[in-house]
Amino acid sequence: MSTTVTAKGQVTIPKAVRDLLGIGPGSRVDFRRAADGSVVVVPLDTNKQQSRFAKFRGHAGKGMSTDEIMALTRGDD
C-alpha cells in the first residue's frame, strides 16, 4: 500500500490502515523508529486522557426556545 506526500509534507493514511489502527478524524498518532530502521505509526490512546463524559460533549439535545427562556427569566407561568 502506498500514498503520495504533498508539498506540505502531508499524506493520506489509507482507509484499510485507519481501520486496522482504529483511528479517524481527530485521532493522534506517533511515529516511532523501529530497531531495524523502519518507521512505525502508533495510535496514541487518548481515551485514558479524556474524562468518561467527553463522548457526550456537544450532545445536550434540543434546548428551550427563546420564548421559553424569556418566560423562565421573567417568572411567567
N, C-alpha and C positions, 0 to 999 in steps of 0.2 A: 504494500500500500504506500503510495507516495502523495505528496502535496507540493505546492509551489509557495515559495517565500515571496511576499510582496515587497515593494520598495521601502515600506516602513518596517520591515522585519517581522511581519505577521504571517501566520499560517492558519489554515482552517483544519481543525482536527477532524479526521473522517468520522462519520456517524458510527461506524462499527467500533471504533476505538472509544468514542464518547460513551456508547452504550456499555462497552466492556468495563470501563473505569467508573461508570455511574456519574458522569459529570454532565453539566448542562450550563445554560446561561448563568453567569454569576459565580460559577464554581471556581475555586482557586486550585492551581496545580503547582507542583515544584519540579524543577529539572535537576536531576542528580546524575553525577558521573559514576558509572559502574567501574568495578575493578578492571574490566577488560577495555576500558576507554570509551565504551558506548555511553550514550546519554539516555536516561530513563525518565519518563513523565510519570509523576506520582501525584494522585489527587490528595489534597490536604483535607483532613477530616474536620470540617467546620462545625459539625454537629456538636462536638464537645465544647466549642466556644460559644454556641448560641444557647439562649435560655430555652426552656421547654415551651415557652409561649411564642417564640419567634415565628413559628409557622402560621400563627394566627394573625400576625401583623397585617393591617390593612383589610381585614375581613370582618368588620363590625356589623355588616348588614345594612339594611335600609334604615336611615335615620329619620328624625322628625322633620316635618315640613317647616318652613319659615313661620307660617301661621300658628302651628302648634308650639313652636319655641316662644313666639311673642306672647301667646296666651299663657304659657307657663311662667314667663318672667313677669307678666302683669298681674298674675294671680287670678286670671279669669277661670271660671269653672266650666 
